[in-house]
Amino acid sequence: MSETGNRFDLIIIGSGPGGYVAAIRGAQLGLSVACVETEKLGGVCLNVGCIPTKALLSSAVFVQEMKRAQGHGVSIEGASVSLGPAQERSRKVADQLNKGVGHLFKKNQVTHLEGFGRLVGDGRVEVENPEGAKAVYDAAHIIIATGSRPRDLPMLRIDEDRIWSSTGALYQKEAPGSLAVVGAGAVGMEFADIYSAYGSEVHIIEMLDRVLPLEDKDCSQAVARSYKKRKMKIRTSTSVQSSEVTDQGVKLTLQDRNGNVETLEVDRVLSAAGRVPNTEDLGLEAVGVAVTDQGGFIQVDEHLRTTVPGVYAIGDVAGPPLLAHKASHEGIVCVEHIAGEGHGAVDYKNIPSCTYAHPEVASVGLTEEQAVEAGHEIEVGKFPWIGIGRAVAAGDTEGFIKVIRDKEYSEILGAHIVGPQATELIAEFVLGRHLEATVEEMEKAMHPHPTLSEGVAEAALAALGRAIHV
């Protein structure tokens, strides 16, 4: 189909990893599609999130490798590291992919409506362009994909000068002498890795009892040990009571679980304590789109439909987990249902979680604690990287692969990886769970030698009590 004037089959508000993927899939299915975006195409993930952060983390790995280069016969005298060139490279990477989304829109005949979009009822979207001019567009279907933004804490106001959000942390040309990272989830731990590599004294502050609190406890402990070896200071069960910006930096007042109060003075602070959905000024209340009591996310059903017919929501704005790959998958599922090409529902129990720091962390399914709480009789297999030849040859043996299986059916209840290429290897377990494979089937599938993937087979064997190389 093709649009007539200001009418489309589908209008998507937001061009992040949910919005732009939904737009392309809609066009592939023959819908006339417009995507409303006031910022750069690609959203937070591509421009100031996943992609530039991973570019910086790739640079940080080079810095760490340089420190142990002598063991590979490489002698580097007078070497120095600087965050500036790495930061510039990260922007080039993001810009390249931003242009790629624009190219894909042209290729698939997706119309980019530049401006801010809001619902005005009866299948209409008002778009206010950067100059303030407004135009109204009609569509049979509207998808809200406006994403989320960093949470601004009342005791830690982000100013992007002394107190950064994750966005501010991406634009720094120099690493500060000292940095406090408030929040030890994936974002906080990744930036802690980057700034530590480039010379900052890093303090990690987490209100819960461990870093990466959503991961399996064994993974959290392994990463904490690794970070402490690199001289990062970790305070868990500790909250920020107040902050004061001074001429020298930021003074934080901290309190631990026992009520002990401590003052910490640092040059800069990164606030990485969660995100909130972008739902303001979208016209939700005016047209009757309901939001959740907790978190203020847009309410959706299994097909991403809101409480208003013809209006859908995907990605961060539709609720946790706030992950780019979840948003993209929801976008495809939503559009295929709109086009009558039912994709099935999103399997929210099989969404992988990834932290791209060093060591990498990745997981899917239940943690050991969750499996026990759910009443499963389990067996746990844990295989260390020191038993894998490829990892030893690469000099990267920190961590393990852990598999949790249900004893009755040998179902893969959960898989947890710390160490080299964890974020790539987790896909094998995601696919295995999707195909309802047993642990035995994971092991019986032949894995090439020498590769890190052999760790998947060995961990599966470990869950059966018969690992070979340990």
N, C-alpha and C positions, 0 to 999 in steps of 0.2 A: 504494500500500500504506500501511498505518498501523501504528505501533508497538504492541506488546502488552506492557504493563508496562515492563520494562527491556530489551526487545529492539527493535533497529532493523535495517533493511537495511544501513545505512551509518553508521559513526561516524567523525568526523573530529576529530583531536586538533590543535587550533590554528585560530585564526580570522583569520589574516593574509590577504593578497591571494590566496594559494593556497587556504587552507582555506575561507574564506567563499564564494569563487566556486565551489569544488567542491561545497559544501553546497547552494547555490542551484541549480546545474545538476542535481545529483542529485535534488532535489525536483521540478524541472521534468520529469524523466524518470520520475517516479512512484515513486521510492524513498522510504522513510521514513528521515529523516536527523536525526542529532544531531551537534552541534558542541561539543566540549569546549574551554572557554577560561577560564583563571584570571584573566587581565587584561582590559583593555577589548577589545571586539570590533573587529576591523580589524587587530590585530597591530601590529608595529613600524612598518610602512610608513605606515599611516593615522594612528597616534597619536604616534609619536616618530621618524618617518623621512621618507619621501617627501613627504607632504602638508604637515606643518608647516614643513619645510625650504623647500619651494617657496613657501609663504606668506611666509616671511622673505625669500626671494630676490626675491619680487615687491615687497616693501617696499624692499629695497635698490636696486632699479631706480628707484623713485621718488626716492630720495635722490640717485642719480647724475644723474637727469634734472633735478633741481632745480638742480644745479650748472651746467647749461648752459641753463637756462630763459630767460636773457636773450636768447639768440639767437632765441627764439620770441616775443619781445615781452613776456615775463613778468618783472617786476622784483620780487624778494623781498628785502626788507630786514629784517635782524635775525632771519633764519631760523635755526633750530636743529634738530638731529636727536637723537632719543632711541630707544634700542633697546627700552625698556620697553613702549610702546604696540604696537610691531610684534610683540613677543613675545606679548603678550596676544591680539592679533588671531590669531596663528598657532594659539594654543590653542583659540580659538573656532572656527576653521576645522576643526581636527581633531575637536573635540567634535561639531560639526554632522554630519560624515561618520560618526563613530562611531554616533551615533543613527540615521543612515541605514541602516547595516548591520543594526542591531536591527530597524528597520522592515521591511527586506527579509526577514529571518528570519521575522517574523510573517506577512508576506504570503505567503511560500512554505511556511509551516508547518514550518520547521526548528526543532528543539528545541535550545535553548541549555542545555548542562549546565555550570553554573558550577563551576569547580574545576580541579585539576591531573589530567591523564589519564596513565595508564601501562598498558602491555600486561601481561596476566597469563596469556596463552595460551588456545588453543582458542576464538578469536574473542571474547575477553572484554576489556573495558577497565575498569580500576578508576579511579573518579573521586573524588578527595579534595577536599571543598569547603573554603572559606576557614575554616570552624570546625574542620576536622580530621576531620569525619565522612566515611566512605567508603561508596561504593555500587558495585556491579559491574553493567555493562551488556553485553549480547551483541549481536554484529552479524556478518552474513555477510561483510562487507567493512570494513576499517579503513584509513583514510588518516592517515599521520603528516605533519603540516604545521606543525612547531614552530619553523621559522625559524632565525635565527641571532642572535648578539649581538656587540658590539665585542670585538676581540681585546685582551686585557690583556697587555702586554709586560712581561717580567721587569725590564727597566731603566727602565720607565715605568709605574708602577702607578697605575691610575685611581682617584681618590678623589672625583671629582665636585665637589671644592672648588677645588683648584689645578690638578689634572690631570683634564681632562674626557674623557668619551666623547662621541660624537655626541649622545647623549641629554642629557647634562649641558649641552652647548652650546646646546640648544634652550630651556633654562629660565632663561637669564640675563636679568636685567632691565637690566643695564648692560654696555656694551662695555668690556673692560679696556684699560688704556693700551697694553699690548703683548701679543701672542698668538703663540705658536709652534704651527704646525700640522704635526704629524708624520704624513706620508703625503700624497702629492699625487695620489691617485686622485680619483674624482668627489666623494666625501664631503668630503675635505679641501679640495679646490678650491672647492666650493660654500660651505663655512663661511668660508674665507679671503675670498671675495667679500663675504659678509654683514658680517663683522666689520670689514673694511677700509672698507666703505661707512659704517659707524657710528663710524668714528674710531680704531679700533685700529691700532697699528703691527704689521703682520703679517709673520711670518717663516715661510716654507714650507720644510720639510725633507723630502727624498725620497732614499731609499736607492738607487734606480735612477738612470739617467743623464738622465732628463727627467721633467717633470710629465706627468700623464695618460699613464703609460707603456704602457697597453694601446691607446691610440689611434695613428693614423697620425702619423709624425714631424712632418709639416708642421703638423698640428693642434696638437700639443704645443708646437711652436715659436711658433705664432701666439698661443696663450694665454699662454705665458710672456712674450712681448713685451708683451702687453696688461697683464698684472699688474704688470710692472716699470714701465710707464708710470704706473701708479697707486701707485707707490712701495712696492709689496710686495717683500720681499727673498726671493729663491729660492736655496736651496742644494740642488743635486742631487748624486748620487753621494756622499751624506753620510749617516752613520748616527748614531743616538743611542747613546752608550756608557754613559751613566749620567745619572740625574736626582736632584736634591736639592731638597726642598721647604724653603724658608726663610721667615723672617718677612715678607720683601718679595715673594716669589713663588716661582719655580722656576729653579734653575740647571741648565742642560743642558750636558753634555760631548759635543761632536760630533767626528767624525773623517771626513775626506774620503777619496777613493780613493787619494790619495798618502800617507796616513798622518798628515797634518797634523791636530793637535788644536786645538779652539777651544772656549771657554766662552761660552755664551749665557745671559743672564739676562732673564727675561720675567715678566710678572705672572701669566699663565695659559698652560697648554699644552692643546691638543686632540690626543688620540691618535686618529688616523684610519688606522691601519695594518692594515686588514683586519678580517674577521669570522670567527667560528667557529660551527659548527652546534650547535643546542640538542638534544643527544642524551642528556644525563645523566638518570638516574632515569626513563627511559621503559620500562624492562624489555626493552630490545632483546636484550641478551646472554642473559637468562633464557629468552626464547622462540626464540632462534636467528636474529634479524635481523642480517645481516652489515653491517659498515661498511668503508669504504675504508681502505687502509693510509695513504694520503696525505690528510690533512685530517680524517679521521674522519667523512666523510659517509656516509649510508645508501646501500648499493648498490641500484641499481634497473636494470631492463631498459628496452627502448624503450616499454613500456606502463606504466612506473612501478611495476612489481611488485618487491617485495623478495624475499629468499631464503626467506620464509615465505609459503605460500599464504594468500591472503585479506588480506594486509597490504601496503600500498602506501606510497610516500613521494613528496612533491612539494615544490617550492620550494627555499629555501636549504638545508634539511636534506638534500636529495637531491643537492646538489652545484652547482658553478658553471655558468654565471654567476649570481651572487646578485642577481637583479633581480626586481622585483615583477611585471612583465608576463610574465616567464618562468614565475613561480610560478602566476599565474592561468591561463596557457595549459596548463601541465601539469595543473592541477586539472581543467580541462574535458576534456582528452584522457583522463585517468585515469578519470574518472567515466563518460564515454561508453563506454569499453571495458567497465567494470564492468556497465553497463546493456545491453550488447550493441548499442550504437549507435556502432560503430567510427569514430573521428574521424581515424584515421591517427596516425602518430607525430609528435612535436614536431620541427620542422626547426631543429636547433640551429645550423645554418650561417646562419640568417637571423634572428637575434635582434638587434634594434637596441640600441645603447648610447647613453645620453644623460647629459650633464652640463649642469645648468641654471644655471650661473654666467653671468656676462656677460663676454666673449661666450659664447653657448651653443655646445656641441659635441655632435654626434650622428654616428653611423656605423653601417654595417651591412656585413657581408661582410669581405673580406680587406683588409688594409692593402697599400700598394704593395710593401713589403718582403716580406710574406707571399706575395703573388702571384708575385713573382719566385722566391722560395724553392720554391714549389710547381711551378715549371717552366713557368708560363704565359708566352707571348709577349704582352706587354701594350702598351697605349697609354693614356696618362694625360691626362685633360682637367682643367684647373683654371681656374675662372672666378671673378674677384673681384666682391664686392658693389658695388664702385664703378661697375660696368657695368650695374647694374640700377636703373632709374628710381625704383621704389618705395623702395628702400633709401636712395638719395640724398635723396629727398624727406623721408624720416623722419630723416635725419641719422645713420643707423646703417649704415656701410659697412665696418666692420671684419670681415675674414675672407674666406671663399671657399667654393665648392662644388667638390669634387674627385671625379672619377669615374674608376675604373679598369676598363678593358674588356679582354676577351680578343680578340686580333686575329682569331683563326680564326673564331669564331662571333659575335663582338660581344656576348658575354655580359657582364652587369654583375657583375664580380667583387667590387667594393666601392664604396661611396660614403661620403664624409666631408665633413661640413659644419661650418664655424666661422662664427658670426655670427647675425644676427637670425632668430628662429623656427626655428633649426636642428632643435630637438627635435620640431617639428611637420612640417617638410618632409621629414625622413628617412623618414616613413611612405610617401611616394610611391615611394622606392627599395625599401622593404621589399615593397610590393605588386608593384612591377615585377619584383623577383627571384622572388617567390612565383609569379607568372604566367609566369616564364621569358621576360620581355620582353628584347629587345635594346636596345642604346643607341639605335639608329635609331628604334625604336618609342617610346621615352621622349620623343624629340625631336618625332616626328610627331604625338603627342597635343598638341592645341592648348592652350596655357597662356594664361590671361587677362592682359591688360595694363591698368594697371600693377600687377603683384603680385610678391611675392618668389618665387613658384613659377616665374616665368620663368627664374630662376637654374638650376632643374633642367634645363630644356630647353637653356639655353646651356652648361651643364657637359657635358651629353650631346654637344652639338655640338663642344665643345672636345676631347672624347675621340676625335672623328672628325677633328680637325684643322681644323675650319671654324666656330668660334664667330663670331657676328655682331658683338657689341658690345664687342669687346676687340681 
